[in-house]
Amino acid sequence: MQRSLFPILFWILLSLFILFFSHDIGLGEFRSPGPGLMPFLVGAMLLLISIYALIRSAAKERKVTAASRGEGEHFRIRKIGLVLLFLLAYALLLEIIGYLVATFLMLVLLFRNAGVRGWISALVISLVTALATYAFFTYLGLRFPAGIFGIGGFLR
């Protein structure tokens, strides 16, 4: 097995873990979502992305020299570390600055880390995504923290 497949298998196992335990928490119904719905959806998306990465990695045969391979792994570890740092900051700041602001900032950082070209693209995609998820889940009846800025009460 290629060494590059281990991270993909880790993400597949993590997504299956998230799916299993979020289902145990309770998904609820369409009009009254349960506390496990959001983690379940995140786990499902993570599983789809991981399977896509696995298929793409298996289909692509690369001939990499030992020197360039080491540089690529160091770069990947740095990116993974940044993503984990962004998620930790998001979890810590969510209650303080509110869902919309925290989600917008996290998505901007994640998109830029993932290689989205240009700040304007990252800002626009992040804003649309944060507003769309807020509107959708508020419509389903979920309440999000407004934070110190009080942003987010306008859709309730």
PASEBA-1860 file (N, C-alpha, C; in nm, 3 decimals):
! residues 156
1> MQRSLFPI> 0.085/-0.118/0.000/0.000/0.000/0.000/0.089/0.124/0.000 ~ 0.050/0.220/-0.080/0.126/0.344/-0.087/0.115/0.419/0.045 ~ 0.221/0.492/0.074/0.222/0.569/0.198/0.121/0.683/0.193 ~ 0.090/0.733/0.075/-0.004/0.845/0.063/-0.148/0.803/0.088 ~ -0.175/0.674/0.093/-0.311/0.627/0.118/-0.347/0.627/0.267 ~ -0.247/0.625/0.355/-0.276/0.621/0.498/-0.356/0.742/0.547 ~ -0.321/0.865/0.507/-0.405/0.978/0.551/-0.549/0.968/0.500 ~ -0.566/0.920/0.378/-0.701/0.907/0.322/-0.780/0.803/0.401
9> LFWILLSL> -0.716/0.692/0.434/-0.784/0.589/0.513/-0.816/0.641/0.653 ~ -0.730/0.724/0.710/-0.759/0.786/0.839/-0.886/0.869/0.830 ~ -0.900/0.951/0.724/-1.019/1.036/0.710/-1.144/0.953/0.686 ~ -1.131/0.842/0.615/-1.246/0.754/0.594/-1.290/0.694/0.728 ~ -1.195/0.645/0.806/-1.229/0.589/0.937/-1.288/0.694/1.030 ~ -1.232/0.815/1.029/-1.285/0.922/1.112/-1.429/0.957/1.071 ~ -1.454/0.963/0.940/-1.589/0.996/0.895/-1.688/0.886/0.934 ~ -1.647/0.761/0.927/-1.735/0.652/0.969/-1.763/0.659/1.120
17> FILFFSHD> -1.661/0.696/1.198/-1.678/0.715/1.341/-1.779/0.826/1.369 ~ -1.767/0.938/1.297/-1.858/1.051/1.314/-2.000/1.011/1.275 ~ -2.014/0.941/1.163/-2.147/0.897/1.119/-2.212/0.805/1.222 ~ -2.137/0.711/1.274/-2.192/0.615/1.369/-2.239/0.683/1.496 ~ -2.154/0.767/1.555/-2.190/0.827/1.683/-2.291/0.941/1.670 ~ -2.290/1.012/1.558/-2.391/1.116/1.541/-2.529/1.052/1.518 ~ -2.531/0.936/1.455/-2.658/0.865/1.438/-2.711/0.819/1.574 ~ -2.621/0.776/1.662/-2.662/0.735/1.797/-2.718/0.853/1.877
25> IGLGEFRS> -2.666/0.972/1.854/-2.714/1.090/1.926/-2.858/1.120/1.885 ~ -2.887/1.100/1.757/-3.023/1.123/1.708/-3.026/1.226/1.597 ~ -3.077/1.185/1.482/-3.083/1.274/1.367/-3.209/1.360/1.368 ~ -3.313/1.313/1.434/-3.438/1.386/1.435/-3.514/1.365/1.305 ~ -3.602/1.458/1.276/-3.680/1.453/1.153/-3.659/1.582/1.075 ~ -3.717/1.590/0.957/-3.692/1.706/0.870/-3.731/1.837/0.936 ~ -3.846/1.841/0.999/-3.894/1.965/1.063/-3.837/1.988/1.202 ~ -3.791/1.882/1.266/-3.732/1.896/1.400/-3.601/1.818/1.404
33> PGPGLMPF> -3.494/1.878/1.353/-3.366/1.807/1.348/-3.312/1.783/1.488 ~ -3.247/1.670/1.503/-3.188/1.634/1.631/-3.045/1.687/1.642 ~ -2.984/1.668/1.758/-2.849/1.719/1.779/-2.743/1.647/1.696 ~ -2.774/1.531/1.643/-2.677/1.457/1.565/-2.681/1.486/1.416 ~ -2.775/1.570/1.372/-2.790/1.594/1.228/-2.669/1.664/1.168 ~ -2.625/1.772/1.228/-2.512/1.847/1.173/-2.384/1.762/1.169 ~ -2.347/1.694/1.280/-2.228/1.608/1.271/-2.245/1.496/1.168 ~ -2.368/1.445/1.154/-2.392/1.339/1.056/-2.368/1.391/0.914
41> LVGAMLLL> -2.418/1.511/0.884/-2.397/1.569/0.752/-2.249/1.597/0.726 ~ -2.180/1.646/0.827/-2.036/1.672/0.814/-1.962/1.540/0.791 ~ -1.999/1.436/0.865/-1.937/1.305/0.847/-1.964/1.248/0.708 ~ -2.085/1.268/0.659/-2.118/1.219/0.524/-2.037/1.292/0.418 ~ -2.025/1.423/0.432/-1.944/1.500/0.336/-1.798/1.459/0.343 ~ -1.747/1.440/0.463/-1.608/1.397/0.481/-1.586/1.260/0.418 ~ -1.683/1.171/0.432/-1.671/1.038/0.372/-1.670/1.047/0.220 ~ -1.758/1.129/0.163/-1.761/1.144/0.017/-1.630/1.202/-0.035
49> ISIYALIR> -1.579/1.303/0.032/-1.454/1.365/-0.011/-1.338/1.266/0.003 ~ -1.338/1.188/0.110/-1.231/1.091/0.132/-1.234/0.980/0.028 ~ -1.353/0.934/-0.006/-1.364/0.830/-0.108/-1.319/0.885/-0.244 ~ -1.356/1.008/-0.273/-1.310/1.071/-0.397/-1.157/1.080/-0.399 ~ -1.098/1.120/-0.287/-0.952/1.130/-0.279/-0.887/0.993/-0.294 ~ -0.949/0.890/-0.237/-0.896/0.755/-0.249/-0.899/0.707/-0.393 ~ -1.009/0.730/-0.461/-1.021/0.691/-0.602/-0.921/0.768/-0.687 ~ -0.912/0.896/-0.662/-0.820/0.981/-0.738/-0.674/0.940/-0.713
57> SAAKERKV> -0.642/0.908/-0.589/-0.506/0.868/-0.555/-0.472/0.733/-0.616 ~ -0.569/0.642/-0.614/-0.545/0.509/-0.670/-0.530/0.515/-0.822 ~ -0.602/0.605/-0.886/-0.597/0.615/-1.031/-0.472/0.687/-1.080 ~ -0.414/0.769/-0.996/-0.300/0.850/-1.037/-0.171/0.785/-0.988 ~ -0.089/0.743/-1.080/0.040/0.685/-1.043/0.145/0.793/-1.060 ~ 0.216/0.815/-0.951/0.317/0.920/-0.955/0.455/0.860/-0.935 ~ 0.549/0.914/-1.008/0.688/0.878/-0.986/0.754/0.997/-0.921 ~ 0.784/0.981/-0.794/0.837/1.092/-0.717/0.973/1.051/-0.663
65> TAASRGEG> 1.067/1.140/-0.673/1.198/1.113/-0.617/1.192/1.124/-0.465 ~ 1.288/1.066/-0.400/1.289/1.067/-0.254/1.298/1.208/-0.199 ~ 1.373/1.294/-0.265/1.390/1.432/-0.216/1.260/1.511/-0.226 ~ 1.194/1.505/-0.340/1.071/1.582/-0.357/0.958/1.523/-0.274 ~ 0.961/1.393/-0.249/0.857/1.330/-0.167/0.863/1.383/-0.024 ~ 0.981/1.398/0.030/0.995/1.451/0.165/0.942/1.592/0.177 ~ 0.965/1.675/0.075/0.914/1.812/0.077/0.762/1.814/0.073 ~ 0.703/1.726/-0.007/0.557/1.722/-0.018/0.491/1.680/0.112
73> EHFRIRKI> 0.552/1.584/0.182/0.495/1.539/0.309/0.503/1.648/0.414 ~ 0.614/1.721/0.415/0.628/1.832/0.511/0.522/1.938/0.484 ~ 0.497/1.966/0.356/0.398/2.066/0.319/0.259/2.020/0.360 ~ 0.227/1.891/0.342/0.096/1.838/0.380/0.076/1.842/0.531 ~ 0.180/1.809/0.606/0.170/1.812/0.752/0.143/1.954/0.799 ~ 0.207/2.052/0.736/0.184/2.193/0.771/0.039/2.232/0.743 ~ -0.014/2.190/0.628/-0.152/2.223/0.594/-0.251/2.156/0.690 ~ -0.226/2.032/0.724/-0.314/1.961/0.818/-0.309/2.028/0.955
81> GLVLLFLL> -0.190/2.068/0.997/-0.176/2.138/1.124/-0.253/2.269/1.126 ~ -0.249/2.342/1.014/-0.324/2.467/1.005/-0.474/2.442/1.011 ~ -0.521/2.338/0.943/-0.664/2.307/0.946/-0.708/2.272/1.089 ~ -0.628/2.192/1.158/-0.662/2.159/1.297/-0.661/2.282/1.386 ~ -0.567/2.373/1.363/-0.562/2.498/1.439/-0.685/2.583/1.411 ~ -0.726/2.592/1.283/-0.846/2.670/1.246/-0.970/2.611/1.314 ~ -0.982/2.478/1.314/-1.099/2.415/1.374/-1.102/2.434/1.525 ~ -0.987/2.429/1.589/-0.980/2.453/1.732/-1.021/2.597/1.764
89> AYALLLEI> -0.969/2.692/1.687/-1.006/2.832/1.707/-1.155/2.853/1.684 ~ -1.210/2.786/1.583/-1.353/2.796/1.554/-1.435/2.747/1.673 ~ -1.396/2.633/1.728/-1.470/2.578/1.842/-1.462/2.671/1.963 ~ -1.348/2.733/1.984/-1.332/2.823/2.098/-1.404/2.957/2.080 ~ -1.410/3.005/1.956/-1.467/3.137/1.930/-1.614/3.137/1.891 ~ -1.671/3.022/1.866/-1.808/3.014/1.818/-1.906/3.082/1.912 ~ -1.900/3.054/2.038/-1.993/3.114/2.135/-1.963/3.263/2.155 ~ -1.837/3.300/2.144/-1.797/3.438/2.174/-1.835/3.533/2.061
97> IGYLVATF> -1.797/3.500/1.937/-1.822/3.594/1.827/-1.942/3.556/1.742 ~ -2.003/3.442/1.770/-2.125/3.405/1.700/-2.100/3.316/1.579 ~ -2.208/3.249/1.538/-2.198/3.152/1.429/-2.157/3.216/1.296 ~ -2.226/3.322/1.257/-2.199/3.380/1.126/-2.056/3.432/1.113 ~ -2.009/3.506/1.211/-1.874/3.563/1.203/-1.770/3.453/1.212 ~ -1.785/3.360/1.307/-1.688/3.252/1.325/-1.683/3.162/1.202 ~ -1.798/3.128/1.147/-1.802/3.041/1.029/-1.742/3.111/0.909 ~ -1.775/3.236/0.890/-1.719/3.313/0.779/-1.566/3.318/0.787
105> LMLVLLFR> -1.513/3.351/0.904/-1.368/3.360/0.920/-1.301/3.224/0.901 ~ -1.360/3.118/0.958/-1.302/2.986/0.943/-1.300/2.942/0.796 ~ -1.410/2.967/0.725/-1.416/2.927/0.585/-1.316/3.004/0.500 ~ -1.299/3.132/0.527/-1.200/3.210/0.453/-1.062/3.148/0.472 ~ -1.027/3.119/0.595/-0.895/3.060/0.623/-0.881/2.922/0.561 ~ -0.986/2.841/0.568/-0.980/2.707/0.509/-0.968/2.713/0.357 ~ -1.044/2.802/0.295/-1.037/2.814/0.149/-0.899/2.862/0.104 ~ -0.845/2.959/0.174/-0.711/3.008/0.139/-0.606/2.900/0.162
113> NAGVRGWI> -0.621/2.822/0.268/-0.528/2.713/0.297/-0.539/2.603/0.192 ~ -0.660/2.582/0.141/-0.683/2.478/0.040/-0.636/2.520/-0.098 ~ -0.606/2.647/-0.117/-0.552/2.692/-0.244/-0.649/2.767/-0.332 ~ -0.760/2.816/-0.278/-0.850/2.897/-0.358/-0.775/3.023/-0.399 ~ -0.776/3.050/-0.524/-0.698/3.163/-0.575/-0.770/3.294/-0.551 ~ -0.701/3.385/-0.488/-0.754/3.518/-0.468/-0.837/3.532/-0.342 ~ -0.817/3.644/-0.276/-0.891/3.672/-0.154/-1.038/3.700/-0.182 ~ -1.067/3.764/-0.293/-1.207/3.797/-0.323/-1.289/3.669/-0.340
121> SALVISLV> -1.235/3.572/-0.411/-1.306/3.445/-0.427/-1.330/3.379/-0.293 ~ -1.228/3.373/-0.209/-1.242/3.311/-0.077/-1.345/3.385/0.008 ~ -1.344/3.518/0.003/-1.439/3.598/0.082/-1.583/3.578/0.035 ~ -1.603/3.580/-0.095/-1.739/3.567/-0.150/-1.795/3.428/-0.124 ~ -1.714/3.325/-0.151/-1.760/3.187/-0.129/-1.790/3.165/0.019 ~ -1.705/3.217/0.106/-1.724/3.201/0.251/-1.851/3.271/0.298 ~ -1.873/3.392/0.250/-1.991/3.468/0.290/-2.119/3.397/0.245 ~ -2.122/3.353/0.120/-2.240/3.285/0.068/-2.265/3.155/0.144
129> TALATYAF> -2.160/3.080/0.171/-2.173/2.953/0.242/-2.223/2.975/0.385 ~ -2.165/3.070/0.455/-2.206/3.098/0.594/-2.352/3.142/0.599 ~ -2.392/3.231/0.511/-2.530/3.279/0.510/-2.627/3.169/0.469 ~ -2.589/3.087/0.370/-2.677/2.980/0.325/-2.697/2.874/0.433 ~ -2.590/2.835/0.500/-2.605/2.734/0.607/-2.684/2.792/0.723 ~ -2.661/2.918/0.755/-2.736/2.980/0.864/-2.885/2.986/0.831 ~ -2.917/3.028/0.709/-3.057/3.038/0.668/-3.124/2.900/0.666 ~ -3.055/2.801/0.613/-3.111/2.667/0.602/-3.138/2.608/0.740
137> FTYLGLRF> -3.040/2.612/0.828/-3.058/2.549/0.958/-3.148/2.631/1.050 ~ -3.153/2.762/1.031/-3.248/2.843/1.106/-3.390/2.810/1.061 ~ -3.409/2.790/0.932/-3.539/2.750/0.879/-3.584/2.617/0.940 ~ -3.489/2.528/0.965/-3.520/2.399/1.026/-3.544/2.409/1.176 ~ -3.519/2.526/1.232/-3.548/2.548/1.373/-3.429/2.549/1.466 ~ -3.307/2.539/1.414/-3.190/2.543/1.500/-3.159/2.685/1.541 ~ -3.104/2.701/1.657/-3.062/2.832/1.707/-2.910/2.834/1.713 ~ -2.853/2.942/1.664/-2.708/2.959/1.665/-2.672/3.075/1.756
145> PAGIFGIG> -2.552/3.071/1.816/-2.510/3.183/1.901/-2.489/3.309/1.817 ~ -2.544/3.421/1.866/-2.528/3.548/1.796/-2.395/3.613/1.829 ~ -2.337/3.582/1.944/-2.208/3.635/1.982/-2.213/3.778/2.031 ~ -2.096/3.835/2.054/-2.088/3.969/2.109/-2.134/4.076/2.010 ~ -2.129/4.044/1.881/-2.169/4.142/1.781/-2.320/4.141/1.759 ~ -2.388/4.038/1.804/-2.533/4.028/1.787/-2.574/4.002/1.643 ~ -2.482/3.955/1.561/-2.511/3.928/1.420/-2.577/3.792/1.410 ~ -2.684/3.784/1.339/-2.750/3.657/1.318/-2.892/3.653/1.368
153> GFLR> -2.936/3.754/1.438/-3.072/3.754/1.487/-3.174/3.793/1.382 ~ -3.128/3.844/1.267/-3.220/3.894/1.166/-3.294/3.786/1.090 ~ -3.249/3.661/1.094/-3.316/3.554/1.021/-3.411/3.474/1.108 ~ -3.422/3.507/1.233/-3.507/3.428/1.324/-3.651/3.468/1.316
END
